[in-house]
Amino acid sequence: MADYSSAIQIVGLGGTGTNVIEAFIRNRAALMPLLQKEGIRISLLAIDVADHDIISLESAYKNLVEELKSKRISLDKIQLVAKSVKFPTPETMFEFIKNYP
């Protein structure tokens, strides 16, 4: 793995947060210049109760990975963790996030 001097970390909670991360991934005009720079790594975490939002995000990420391969950009420059988790109350979601590693 390469050395990274700058790490961008974006956490998206719920449908809106998941959609923001998806919009970030789909905005190639802003994202590709970041990924082409040396020393930059992007980590994305999305947690939502809606499976369809997570599936859409994962699809957008898969398309991004294919584009990165075609442009010979290292795949370790960006990482996505997307989870669909069911919570009985908003409070339990925030407790889960607080304890998420």
C-alpha positions, 0 to 999 in steps of 0.5 A: 500500500502506498503512503498517504499524507492526506485522508478524506473521510466521509460518513453518511448516515441515513438516506440523505447521507448515503445519497450525498456519498453517492453524489460524491462518487458520481461527480467524476469532475471533482473526484478524479482529480483528487484520486489522481493526486499523490498522497490522497486517500478517500474513505467512505462509510454509509449506514442506512436502513433502506436497502435500495439506497445502499444498493444504488450506492454500491452500484455507483461505486462498482462503476467507479472502480471499473473506471479507475481500472481503465485509467490505471488509478490504484484501487486503494485510493478510495474505499467504500463501506456501505451497510444496511442496518435496521434500528428499532429507534433513532437512539439505537442508531446513534449508539451504534455509530458511537461504538462503530470502529 
